[in-house]
Amino acid sequence: MPDLLTPALPDIDVRPGALTDVLVDVDDPDLVLALPVGPDAPLPTAGPVAAALAALGQDPAALTAAWEPSTKAGSLTTIPLVPGERGVRTLLLAGTGAGTPQDLRAAGAAVGRAAKARSHLVTTLGSSAGVGAAAAVVEGLVLGGYSTPRWGATEATAPVRLLTFAGRYDEPVLTRSALRCRATMLARNLAATPSNIKNPAWMAAQARTLGRRHGLEVSVRADADLRREGFGGLLAVGGGSDSPPRLVELTWTPEGAGDDTPHVVLVGKGITFDTGGLDIKPAEAMLAMKTDMSGSAIVLAVLAACRDLEVPVRVTGLLALAENAVSGSSYRPGDVITQYGGRRVEIGNTDAEGRLVMADALAYADAELDPDVLIDIATLTGAATLALGRGMAPLYATDERLERALQAAATATGEALWPFPLVEDYRAAIDSELADVNHIASGKVGGGSITAALFLREFVGGRRWAHLDIAGAGRSDKDSGHLTRGATGFGARLLLTYLEGVR
């Protein structure tokens, strides 16, 4: 069984001296050196980089002529070196494009992927390029070096063990960036876990373990608790499964917190497997549904990182966990259920289950937790994928300041958001003749991601609220840049960056 809760991070070392001096000090027979290739001077013929190459017996001009390294961001030229006076056995020339954080993140990812299972990597990527660039390089190196866990005889490939940055870097920036990456990897690990292992009770157990490790208060509402307190959405969605639903509540309280300390509540969708219920999915669409709990994995990973990152605000995470299965006790299209707080909802399609469990958690947060800010994250609608593909996620917000703050965090982390409108004219599409609201839009109004967001808004009261629909960005079809095929953990770094800046 892989260690899912402790993703491997490289040790990080910063050496402010000249690259040549750094290489002299390193005695490792499995050393990799990664150098940037920019548009102005692919490999400088003078200066510290040229001197380091000369120490390796390499001439920059000859390397450029022979290998023609590309300057395109994320391109990689791999040059094996024969043993010599220095321990470098592999030289990686990474294209850095225009040198933007986005380009450096791509370059770092290419290097991180190439350096997997190696013992030591030395690099000058992002040296003297500023805080945002340095953080982006770490994100690329660490996430590019990530491998999906394996449950077979062969273990997943480990990332490079030691990562040395040669040059001028702000070490705390590198360390904090790596910690955010660990949250992303934790979320990926949980989402990658097969659903014959992962059910609501299993997720709750992981939350308890992480809570003990990271100084969090944890409470779990089991089936009987949910019935007694009226969490009708969770009970309906989970009713068809032999694995009953759970609602997990985790709380981070910073040292010295008082009544005036802001309180942010994060809600994550936790459908541990989604068959679609009685409105069953086609087989192909069901293949990736072990990752339909990515929102809850992200929220759990964010809470687990709060202490190490010294997040200055109170944070509560709610994991709305259920398995949407098929049996004689499954909920049906046309049913009317009662969500937490008493609002009655007509069921339009059992494959739109995520918004029902989220509605319970949002209503509970509004009624009982008194948050200053309420944010939810969910692999919610196929419409989000149709609208924006897999490169970014729709962002809905009822507050402009919150929207701007999340957008700034998205820009800083490369986890792109695109603001979508809460179109009031579409609200009538979720009217119901039988209940307070229908949980899917009737007619041909379109805008499926928008109408889903409008449904969720019914349960947040007057709170400052934002909704991230990561149905597209939460999964990747291939290894690409800092992403690996499968669950991406999209939103973990973004939310941590946002929380670190709340005052």
PyMOL commands that set and color helices and strands:
alter all, ss='L'
color gray80, all
select helices_A, chain A and resi 19-25+48-55+60-67+101-114+131-144+171-192+200-214+223-229+232-238+283-286+289-291+294-305+354-369+382-388+400-413+424-430+448-457+492-501
alter helices_A, ss='H'
color red, helices_A
select strands_A, chain A and resi 11-15+31-37+76-80+88-95+120-123+162-166+217-221+246-252+263-274+314-324+336-338+344-346+373-378+393-397+417-419+437-438+464-469+475-476+486-487
alter strands_A, ss='S'
color yellow, strands_A
deselect
rebuild
show_as cartoon
